Amino acid sequence: DLVSHSKIFLRWIAVRYQDPEFRRTMSDPVADWKRNMADADLQRKTTKSKLDWELQRQGINMSMLASRSPADQATLRGMKAASDAAQKRYEKLLAEAPKDYTTVWERLHKESERMLYRASLQDGLRKSAERIRNTPDTWDSDNKASADAIEAAMLPEPQMELVSAWKEGIEGKHPLPPDVMALFDLLVHDTLLTSWQDHVLAPSLYFRTRDTDEFGVSDLDKEAKQRQKDDRVAARIDQAAKQSKEWARGYKGGATPSVH
């Protein structure tokens, strides 16, 4: 039962999510790239500035090297080679820049906000669906289809369980025993930002459920399609929320709202 395990995990990470020291100790998969990029940028600027300064001091450009002494030529060629090498290193690192990268904390923050928002709509959507089902059909309406569409935008019960577990952790309710917290610290701390999480926690991250899980296997195309599906569902939520408000206004006014 992955959901029961995920609930415990979410209660753990909700606590660690709020711990600045724990967040600080998390490794960043692009930290080395960032450090190397900063160093490469400094080196390319420094070597070029030194070359430009020396050329200006001697009142020449590189096409006029033949007019200088052998020693000066060797010095300037060495400085030019160093400048070119620094520039190539910078360009190589720039080409290797991580694409669409966000940290685990940024991803977790965005998903938790989205899921908490969806959870806050749950009761309103349910009541709206019930009202629609209990409203007599008109010649141009299909109340069952409208109610089904609203219910499709609701979170499934297993996901609501995960959201509740997250809220408990964030609010400090029902804390996990210290030995369980320590176990997760040991098992997960150094793997939060690896592909391992995509198999244990699901590709849309922490609040998604799945029937089965296979360690070490990733279907990128399938996961990309699932992310697109999740985005479409999220977009429907806003539409459903707006529709439910329209129904509520019409219902309170004693009128039968139109079905779009």
CYANA upper distance limits for C-alpha pairs under 8 A (distance plus 0.5 A):
  1 ASP  CA      5 HIS  CA      7.47
  2 LEU  CA      6 SER  CA      6.48
  2 LEU  CA    209 THR  CA      7.87
  2 LEU  CA    210 ARG  CA      7.79
  2 LEU  CA    211 ASP  CA      7.94
  2 LEU  CA    212 THR  CA      8.20
  3 VAL  CA      7 LYS  CA      6.58
  3 VAL  CA    158 PRO  CA      7.22
  3 VAL  CA    162 LEU  CA      7.84
  3 VAL  CA    209 THR  CA      7.00
  4 SER  CA      8 ILE  CA      7.19
  5 HIS  CA      9 PHE  CA      6.83
  6 SER  CA     10 LEU  CA      6.55
  6 SER  CA    162 LEU  CA      7.57
  6 SER  CA    201 LEU  CA      7.88
  6 SER  CA    206 TYR  CA      8.26
  7 LYS  CA     11 ARG  CA      6.78
  7 LYS  CA    161 GLU  CA      7.74
  7 LYS  CA    162 LEU  CA      5.84
  7 LYS  CA    165 ALA  CA      5.91
  7 LYS  CA    166 TRP  CA      8.02
  8 ILE  CA     12 TRP  CA      6.85
  8 ILE  CA    165 ALA  CA      7.86
  8 ILE  CA    176 LEU  CA      8.41
  9 PHE  CA     13 ILE  CA      6.68
  9 PHE  CA    184 PHE  CA      8.21
 10 LEU  CA     14 ALA  CA      6.31
 10 LEU  CA    162 LEU  CA      7.66
 10 LEU  CA    165 ALA  CA      6.69
 10 LEU  CA    166 TRP  CA      5.81
 10 LEU  CA    169 GLY  CA      7.71
 10 LEU  CA    206 TYR  CA      7.93
 11 ARG  CA     15 VAL  CA      7.17
 11 ARG  CA    165 ALA  CA      6.12
 11 ARG  CA    166 TRP  CA      5.98
 11 ARG  CA    168 GLU  CA      7.17
 11 ARG  CA    169 GLY  CA      4.93
 11 ARG  CA    170 ILE  CA      8.19
 11 ARG  CA    175 PRO  CA      7.98
 11 ARG  CA    176 LEU  CA      7.80
 12 TRP  CA     16 ARG  CA      7.01
 12 TRP  CA    169 GLY  CA      7.31
 12 TRP  CA    176 LEU  CA      7.63
 12 TRP  CA    181 MET  CA      6.78
 12 TRP  CA    184 PHE  CA      7.81
 13 ILE  CA     17 TYR  CA      6.08
 13 ILE  CA    169 GLY  CA      8.24
 14 ALA  CA     18 GLN  CA      7.30
 14 ALA  CA    166 TRP  CA      6.42
 14 ALA  CA    167 LYS  CA      8.36
 14 ALA  CA    169 GLY  CA      5.43
 14 ALA  CA    170 ILE  CA      5.70
 15 VAL  CA     19 ASP  CA      7.33
 15 VAL  CA    169 GLY  CA      6.14
 15 VAL  CA    170 ILE  CA      6.60
 15 VAL  CA    172 GLY  CA      8.04
 16 ARG  CA     22 PHE  CA      6.79
 16 ARG  CA     23 ARG  CA      7.88
 17 TYR  CA     22 PHE  CA      8.28
 17 TYR  CA     23 ARG  CA      7.40
 17 TYR  CA    105 TRP  CA      7.69
 18 GLN  CA    170 ILE  CA      8.27
 19 ASP  CA     23 ARG  CA      6.79
 20 PRO  CA     24 ARG  CA      6.55
 21 GLU  CA     25 THR  CA      6.88
 22 PHE  CA     26 MET  CA      7.06
 23 ARG  CA    105 TRP  CA      8.42
 26 MET  CA    189 HIS  CA      7.46
 26 MET  CA    190 ASP  CA      7.60
 27 SER  CA     31 ALA  CA      8.22
 27 SER  CA    190 ASP  CA      7.73
 27 SER  CA    193 LEU  CA      8.14
 28 ASP  CA    103 THR  CA      7.73
 28 ASP  CA    193 LEU  CA      7.94
 29 PRO  CA    193 LEU  CA      7.52
 30 VAL  CA     34 LYS  CA      6.66
 30 VAL  CA     98 PRO  CA      7.78
 31 ALA  CA     35 ARG  CA      6.72
 32 ASP  CA     36 ASN  CA      6.51
 33 TRP  CA     37 MET  CA      6.40
 33 TRP  CA     93 LEU  CA      8.04
 33 TRP  CA     97 ALA  CA      8.12
 34 LYS  CA     38 ALA  CA      6.69
 35 ARG  CA     39 ASP  CA      6.72
 36 ASN  CA     40 ALA  CA      6.46
 36 ASN  CA     93 LEU  CA      8.32
 37 MET  CA     41 ASP  CA      6.55
 37 MET  CA     90 TYR  CA      7.22
 37 MET  CA     93 LEU  CA      6.89
 37 MET  CA     94 LEU  CA      7.98
 38 ALA  CA     42 LEU  CA      6.76
 39 ASP  CA     43 GLN  CA      6.62
 40 ALA  CA     44 ARG  CA      6.60
 40 ALA  CA     86 ALA  CA      7.04
 40 ALA  CA     87 GLN  CA      8.36
 40 ALA  CA     89 ARG  CA      7.03
 40 ALA  CA     90 TYR  CA      5.68
 41 ASP  CA     45 LYS  CA      6.78
 41 ASP  CA     90 TYR  CA      6.68
 42 LEU  CA     46 THR  CA      6.50
 43 GLN  CA     47 THR  CA      6.45
 43 GLN  CA     86 ALA  CA      6.52
 44 ARG  CA     48 LYS  CA      6.53
 44 ARG  CA     83 SER  CA      6.56
 44 ARG  CA     86 ALA  CA      5.18
 44 ARG  CA     87 GLN  CA      5.79
 44 ARG  CA     90 TYR  CA      7.68
 45 LYS  CA     49 SER  CA      6.49
 46 THR  CA     50 LYS  CA      6.70
 47 THR  CA     51 LEU  CA      6.74
 47 THR  CA     79 MET  CA      7.53
 47 THR  CA     82 ALA  CA      6.98
 47 THR  CA     83 SER  CA      5.39
 47 THR  CA     86 ALA  CA      7.85
 48 LYS  CA     52 ASP  CA      6.52
 48 LYS  CA     80 LYS  CA      8.31
 48 LYS  CA     83 SER  CA      5.77
 49 SER  CA     53 TRP  CA      6.44
 50 LYS  CA     54 GLU  CA      6.68
 50 LYS  CA     79 MET  CA      8.09
 51 LEU  CA     55 LEU  CA      6.65
 51 LEU  CA     76 LEU  CA      7.62
 51 LEU  CA     79 MET  CA      6.25
 51 LEU  CA     80 LYS  CA      7.00
 51 LEU  CA     83 SER  CA      7.95
 52 ASP  CA     56 GLN  CA      6.54
 53 TRP  CA     57 ARG  CA      6.52
 54 GLU  CA     58 GLN  CA      6.76
 54 GLU  CA     76 LEU  CA      8.27
 55 LEU  CA     59 GLY  CA      6.45
 55 LEU  CA     60 ILE  CA      5.93
 55 LEU  CA     61 ASN  CA      6.36
 55 LEU  CA     62 MET  CA      8.15
 55 LEU  CA     76 LEU  CA      8.36
 56 GLN  CA     60 ILE  CA      6.85
 56 GLN  CA     61 ASN  CA      8.26
 60 ILE  CA     64 MET  CA      6.55
 60 ILE  CA     65 LEU  CA      8.21
 61 ASN  CA     65 LEU  CA      7.80
 62 MET  CA     76 LEU  CA      8.50
 64 MET  CA     68 ARG  CA      8.15
 65 LEU  CA     73 GLN  CA      6.38
 66 ALA  CA     73 GLN  CA      7.92
 68 ARG  CA     72 ASP  CA      6.42
 68 ARG  CA     73 GLN  CA      6.54
 69 SER  CA     73 GLN  CA      6.61
 70 PRO  CA     74 ALA  CA      6.64
 71 ALA  CA     75 THR  CA      6.74
 72 ASP  CA     76 LEU  CA      6.58
 73 GLN  CA     77 ARG  CA      6.50
 74 ALA  CA     78 GLY  CA      6.58
 75 THR  CA     79 MET  CA      6.73
 76 LEU  CA     80 LYS  CA      6.54
 77 ARG  CA     81 ALA  CA      6.57
 78 GLY  CA     82 ALA  CA      6.71
 79 MET  CA     83 SER  CA      6.67
 80 LYS  CA     84 ASP  CA      6.61
 81 ALA  CA     85 ALA  CA      6.56
 82 ALA  CA     86 ALA  CA      6.64
 83 SER  CA     87 GLN  CA      6.70
 84 ASP  CA     88 LYS  CA      6.68
 85 ALA  CA     89 ARG  CA      6.67
 86 ALA  CA     90 TYR  CA      6.74
 87 GLN  CA     91 GLU  CA      6.72
 88 LYS  CA     92 LYS  CA      6.53
 89 ARG  CA     93 LEU  CA      6.76
 90 TYR  CA     94 LEU  CA      6.60
 91 GLU  CA     95 ALA  CA      6.69
 92 LYS  CA     96 GLU  CA      6.96
 93 LEU  CA     97 ALA  CA      6.90
102 THR  CA    106 GLU  CA      6.56
102 THR  CA    107 ARG  CA      6.92
103 THR  CA    107 ARG  CA      6.78
103 THR  CA    193 LEU  CA      8.21
104 VAL  CA    108 LEU  CA      6.45
104 VAL  CA    192 LEU  CA      7.61
104 VAL  CA    193 LEU  CA      6.77
105 TRP  CA    109 HIS  CA      6.43
106 GLU  CA    110 LYS  CA      6.70
107 ARG  CA    111 GLU  CA      6.66
107 ARG  CA    205 LEU  CA      8.43
108 LEU  CA    112 SER  CA      6.41
108 LEU  CA    205 LEU  CA      7.98
108 LEU  CA    206 TYR  CA      7.87
109 HIS  CA    113 GLU  CA      6.64
110 LYS  CA    114 ARG  CA      6.74
111 GLU  CA    115 MET  CA      6.54
111 GLU  CA    205 LEU  CA      8.17
111 GLU  CA    206 TYR  CA      8.32
111 GLU  CA    207 PHE  CA      8.26
112 SER  CA    116 LEU  CA      6.45
112 SER  CA    163 VAL  CA      8.41
112 SER  CA    207 PHE  CA      8.37
113 GLU  CA    117 TYR  CA      6.62
114 ARG  CA    118 ARG  CA      6.76
115 MET  CA    119 ALA  CA      6.54
115 MET  CA    163 VAL  CA      7.29
115 MET  CA    207 PHE  CA      8.09
116 LEU  CA    120 SER  CA      6.67
116 LEU  CA    163 VAL  CA      7.21
117 TYR  CA    121 LEU  CA      7.19
118 ARG  CA    122 GLN  CA      7.08
118 ARG  CA    154 MET  CA      7.95
118 ARG  CA    155 LEU  CA      7.64
118 ARG  CA    237 ILE  CA      7.84
119 ALA  CA    155 LEU  CA      7.47
119 ALA  CA    160 MET  CA      7.39
119 ALA  CA    163 VAL  CA      7.89
121 LEU  CA    125 LEU  CA      6.53
121 LEU  CA    154 MET  CA      8.43
121 LEU  CA    241 ALA  CA      7.70
122 GLN  CA    126 ARG  CA      6.66
122 GLN  CA    154 MET  CA      6.51
122 GLN  CA    155 LEU  CA      7.66
123 ASP  CA    127 LYS  CA      6.65
124 GLY  CA    128 SER  CA      6.57
124 GLY  CA    241 ALA  CA      8.42
124 GLY  CA    244 SER  CA      7.89
125 LEU  CA    129 ALA  CA      6.63
125 LEU  CA    150 ILE  CA      6.86
125 LEU  CA    151 GLU  CA      7.45
125 LEU  CA    154 MET  CA      7.48
125 LEU  CA    240 ALA  CA      7.96
125 LEU  CA    241 ALA  CA      7.41
125 LEU  CA    244 SER  CA      7.07
126 ARG  CA    130 GLU  CA      6.78
126 ARG  CA    150 ILE  CA      8.34
126 ARG  CA    151 GLU  CA      7.32
126 ARG  CA    154 MET  CA      8.36
127 LYS  CA    131 ARG  CA      6.63
128 SER  CA    132 ILE  CA      6.67
128 SER  CA    147 ALA  CA      8.14
128 SER  CA    150 ILE  CA      8.31
128 SER  CA    244 SER  CA      5.98
128 SER  CA    247 TRP  CA      7.62
128 SER  CA    248 ALA  CA      7.76
129 ALA  CA    133 ARG  CA      6.71
129 ALA  CA    146 SER  CA      8.17
129 ALA  CA    147 ALA  CA      5.00
129 ALA  CA    148 ASP  CA      7.91
129 ALA  CA    150 ILE  CA      6.72
129 ALA  CA    151 GLU  CA      7.19
130 GLU  CA    134 ASN  CA      6.71
130 GLU  CA    147 ALA  CA      7.80
131 ARG  CA    135 THR  CA      6.67
132 ILE  CA    143 ASN  CA      6.24
132 ILE  CA    144 LYS  CA      8.05
132 ILE  CA    146 SER  CA      7.82
132 ILE  CA    147 ALA  CA      6.49
132 ILE  CA    247 TRP  CA      8.45
133 ARG  CA    143 ASN  CA      6.26
133 ARG  CA    144 LYS  CA      6.51
133 ARG  CA    147 ALA  CA      6.84
135 THR  CA    143 ASN  CA      7.89
135 THR  CA    256 THR  CA      8.12
136 PRO  CA    143 ASN  CA      8.42
137 ASP  CA    141 SER  CA      6.25
137 ASP  CA    142 ASP  CA      6.93
137 ASP  CA    143 ASN  CA      6.69
138 THR  CA    142 ASP  CA      8.29
140 ASP  CA    259 VAL  CA      8.32
141 SER  CA    258 SER  CA      8.02
141 SER  CA    259 VAL  CA      6.24
142 ASP  CA    146 SER  CA      6.89
142 ASP  CA    259 VAL  CA      8.01
143 ASN  CA    147 ALA  CA      6.52
143 ASN  CA    259 VAL  CA      8.24
144 LYS  CA    148 ASP  CA      6.51
145 ALA  CA    149 ALA  CA      6.65
146 SER  CA    150 ILE  CA      6.96
146 SER  CA    259 VAL  CA      7.98
147 ALA  CA    151 GLU  CA      6.71
148 ASP  CA    152 ALA  CA      6.59
149 ALA  CA    153 ALA  CA      7.26
149 ALA  CA    240 ALA  CA      8.45
150 ILE  CA    154 MET  CA      7.42
150 ILE  CA    240 ALA  CA      6.26
153 ALA  CA    233 VAL  CA      6.82
153 ALA  CA    234 ALA  CA      8.19
153 ALA  CA    236 ARG  CA      6.87
153 ALA  CA    237 ILE  CA      5.92
153 ALA  CA    240 ALA  CA      7.57
154 MET  CA    237 ILE  CA      8.14
155 LEU  CA    159 GLN  CA      6.59
155 LEU  CA    160 MET  CA      6.71
156 PRO  CA    160 MET  CA      6.90
157 GLU  CA    161 GLU  CA      6.81
158 PRO  CA    162 LEU  CA      7.06
158 PRO  CA    209 THR  CA      7.50
159 GLN  CA    163 VAL  CA      6.76
159 GLN  CA    207 PHE  CA      6.67
159 GLN  CA    208 ARG  CA      6.98
159 GLN  CA    209 THR  CA      7.18
160 MET  CA    164 SER  CA      6.60
161 GLU  CA    165 ALA  CA      6.70
162 LEU  CA    166 TRP  CA      6.73
162 LEU  CA    207 PHE  CA      6.50
163 VAL  CA    167 LYS  CA      6.72
163 VAL  CA    207 PHE  CA      7.47
164 SER  CA    168 GLU  CA      6.67
165 ALA  CA    169 GLY  CA      6.85
166 TRP  CA    170 ILE  CA      6.67
167 LYS  CA    171 GLU  CA      6.44
168 GLU  CA    172 GLY  CA      6.41
168 GLU  CA    173 LYS  CA      5.27
168 GLU  CA    174 HIS  CA      7.17
168 GLU  CA    175 PRO  CA      8.41
169 GLY  CA    173 LYS  CA      6.59
169 GLY  CA    174 HIS  CA      8.04
169 GLY  CA    175 PRO  CA      7.28
176 LEU  CA    180 VAL  CA      6.78
176 LEU  CA    181 MET  CA      6.91
177 PRO  CA    181 MET  CA      6.94
178 PRO  CA    182 ALA  CA      6.59
179 ASP  CA    183 LEU  CA      6.59
180 VAL  CA    184 PHE  CA      6.86
181 MET  CA    185 ASP  CA      6.66
182 ALA  CA    186 LEU  CA      6.70
183 LEU  CA    187 LEU  CA      6.65
184 PHE  CA    188 VAL  CA      6.03
184 PHE  CA    189 HIS  CA      7.84
185 ASP  CA    189 HIS  CA      5.71
186 LEU  CA    190 ASP  CA      8.48
187 LEU  CA    191 THR  CA      8.14
188 VAL  CA    192 LEU  CA      6.35
191 THR  CA    196 TRP  CA      7.20
191 THR  CA    197 GLN  CA      7.65
192 LEU  CA    196 TRP  CA      8.13
192 LEU  CA    197 GLN  CA      6.62
193 LEU  CA    197 GLN  CA      7.65
194 THR  CA    198 ASP  CA      8.46
195 SER  CA    199 HIS  CA      7.72
196 TRP  CA    200 VAL  CA      6.95
196 TRP  CA    215 PHE  CA      8.34
196 TRP  CA    216 GLY  CA      7.59
197 GLN  CA    201 LEU  CA      5.75
197 GLN  CA    202 ALA  CA      7.50
197 GLN  CA    203 PRO  CA      8.42
197 GLN  CA    205 LEU  CA      8.39
198 ASP  CA    202 ALA  CA      5.33
198 ASP  CA    203 PRO  CA      5.30
198 ASP  CA    205 LEU  CA      7.50
198 ASP  CA    218 SER  CA      8.27
199 HIS  CA    203 PRO  CA      7.70
199 HIS  CA    213 ASP  CA      7.14
199 HIS  CA    214 GLU  CA      7.28
199 HIS  CA    215 PHE  CA      6.39
199 HIS  CA    216 GLY  CA      7.23
199 HIS  CA    217 VAL  CA      7.59
199 HIS  CA    218 SER  CA      7.69
200 VAL  CA    213 ASP  CA      7.55
200 VAL  CA    215 PHE  CA      7.76
201 LEU  CA    205 LEU  CA      6.24
201 LEU  CA    206 TYR  CA      5.92
201 LEU  CA    208 ARG  CA      8.10
202 ALA  CA    206 TYR  CA      7.12
202 ALA  CA    208 ARG  CA      6.79
202 ALA  CA    209 THR  CA      7.82
202 ALA  CA    210 ARG  CA      8.07
203 PRO  CA    223 GLU  CA      6.72
203 PRO  CA    227 ARG  CA      8.31
204 SER  CA    208 ARG  CA      6.91
204 SER  CA    223 GLU  CA      8.38
204 SER  CA    226 GLN  CA      8.26
204 SER  CA    227 ARG  CA      6.69
219 ASP  CA    223 GLU  CA      6.61
220 LEU  CA    224 ALA  CA      6.51
221 ASP  CA    225 LYS  CA      6.74
222 LYS  CA    226 GLN  CA      6.69
223 GLU  CA    227 ARG  CA      6.69
224 ALA  CA    228 GLN  CA      6.82
225 LYS  CA    229 LYS  CA      6.66
226 GLN  CA    230 ASP  CA      6.59
227 ARG  CA    231 ASP  CA      6.69
228 GLN  CA    232 ARG  CA      6.78
229 LYS  CA    233 VAL  CA      6.75
230 ASP  CA    234 ALA  CA      6.70
231 ASP  CA    235 ALA  CA      6.76
232 ARG  CA    236 ARG  CA      6.80
233 VAL  CA    237 ILE  CA      6.88
234 ALA  CA    238 ASP  CA      7.62
235 ALA  CA    239 GLN  CA      7.35
236 ARG  CA    240 ALA  CA      6.48
237 ILE  CA    241 ALA  CA      6.54
238 ASP  CA    242 LYS  CA      6.74
239 GLN  CA    243 GLN  CA      6.66
240 ALA  CA    244 SER  CA      6.54
241 ALA  CA    245 LYS  CA      6.88
242 LYS  CA    246 GLU  CA      6.90
243 GLN  CA    247 TRP  CA      6.72
244 SER  CA    248 ALA  CA      6.57
245 LYS  CA    249 ARG  CA      6.70
246 GLU  CA    250 GLY  CA      6.73
246 GLU  CA    257 PRO  CA      8.11
247 TRP  CA    251 TYR  CA      6.41
247 TRP  CA    257 PRO  CA      6.41
248 ALA  CA    252 LYS  CA      6.64
249 ARG  CA    253 GLY  CA      6.74
250 GLY  CA    254 GLY  CA      6.95
250 GLY  CA    255 ALA  CA      5.83
250 GLY  CA    256 THR  CA      6.77
250 GLY  CA    257 PRO  CA      5.77
251 TYR  CA    255 ALA  CA      6.36
251 TYR  CA    256 THR  CA      7.05
251 TYR  CA    257 PRO  CA      7.57
